Amino acid sequence: MHGMARGTWLPIAILLVALPPPTAAEEGPCAADTARWCAGKTPADLISCLQSHRVDLSSSCVDYLEYAMVSVEAMLQDCQPDAFQLCRNVGRGEPTATCLSRNQGKLTRRCQEDFDAFARLEAASAKDCGADAARHCRDVKPGKGDVTICLLYKGKDLSPACRKAMVR
């Protein structure tokens, strides 16, 4: 996980939304393991907690955690050069994601493809996430994936239906 130390601005948010929140009793590949091993952990600590209990986790949770971590690493690799070139002075986390979004059209092909995927997800999840977007992202203009990015940063505060729609 050496890449994680380079900066986890957007990808870690994706992972936090993809995993059930620490107190969730809803369905999901890691819901039971989260409740058993990591109850009460903040979203930022949840990943580390699950990783530390990897040998105790269900096979579906291990598979999902591996998939999510590979996705995180892929996103880091796709957008790291863009973040360094275009957004190095804005701060990590949501400011970097917002900066990259503002620079769509100037991004490398691979990073742009990630943002295009956010735009597709935004369109696909609009019905289930409309109320969440209105509550948490009212000043964000839809259409280029920015609403999805905003919602990803609000992961633990999203409705169950929206959280589920965001991981389709």
LINBEL-V120129 format. One record per residue. PSI is psi in radians with two decimals (* if undefined). Layout:
BEGIN
psi->PSI
psi->PSI
END
This chain:
BEGIN
psi->0.53
psi->-0.52
psi->-0.41
psi->-0.51
psi->-0.31
psi->-0.29
psi->2.23
psi->0.63
psi->-1.31
psi->-0.76
psi->-0.67
psi->-0.57
psi->-0.68
psi->-0.80
psi->-0.71
psi->-0.64
psi->-0.66
psi->-0.61
psi->2.56
psi->2.62
psi->2.78
psi->-0.53
psi->0.15
psi->2.39
psi->0.11
psi->3.01
psi->2.73
psi->2.69
psi->-0.38
psi->0.14
psi->-0.84
psi->-0.71
psi->-0.66
psi->-0.81
psi->-0.67
psi->-0.79
psi->-0.41
psi->0.43
psi->2.39
psi->-0.04
psi->2.53
psi->2.77
psi->-0.67
psi->-0.55
psi->-0.25
psi->-0.78
psi->-0.84
psi->-0.71
psi->-0.86
psi->-0.71
psi->-0.70
psi->-0.37
psi->0.33
psi->-0.76
psi->-0.34
psi->-0.15
psi->2.72
psi->2.72
psi->-0.61
psi->-0.61
psi->-0.75
psi->-0.79
psi->-0.78
psi->-0.74
psi->-0.73
psi->-0.79
psi->-0.79
psi->-0.73
psi->-0.64
psi->-0.71
psi->-0.71
psi->-0.85
psi->-0.69
psi->-0.76
psi->-0.73
psi->-0.80
psi->-0.68
psi->-0.70
psi->-0.09
psi->-0.81
psi->-0.66
psi->-0.76
psi->-0.71
psi->-0.78
psi->-0.74
psi->-0.38
psi->0.40
psi->-0.37
psi->0.20
psi->-0.23
psi->2.69
psi->2.91
psi->-2.49
psi->-0.66
psi->-0.66
psi->-0.77
psi->-0.75
psi->-0.76
psi->-0.81
psi->-0.71
psi->-0.72
psi->-0.38
psi->0.27
psi->2.45
psi->-0.40
psi->-0.12
psi->2.74
psi->2.76
psi->-0.81
psi->-0.75
psi->-0.73
psi->-0.66
psi->-0.64
psi->-0.75
psi->-0.64
psi->-0.64
psi->-0.66
psi->-0.69
psi->-0.72
psi->-0.73
psi->-0.68
psi->-0.81
psi->-0.75
psi->-0.52
psi->0.10
psi->-0.77
psi->-0.85
psi->-0.34
psi->0.08
psi->-0.83
psi->-0.68
psi->-0.75
psi->-0.72
psi->-0.62
psi->-0.78
psi->-0.37
psi->0.63
psi->-0.44
psi->0.10
psi->2.29
psi->2.18
psi->2.83
psi->-0.49
psi->0.23
psi->-0.06
psi->-0.59
psi->-0.73
psi->-0.82
psi->-0.78
psi->-0.82
psi->-0.63
psi->-0.66
psi->-0.19
psi->0.25
psi->-0.90
psi->-0.29
psi->0.04
psi->2.68
psi->2.71
psi->-0.68
psi->-0.71
psi->-0.76
psi->-0.75
psi->-0.73
psi->-0.54
psi->-0.22
psi->0.34
psi->*
END
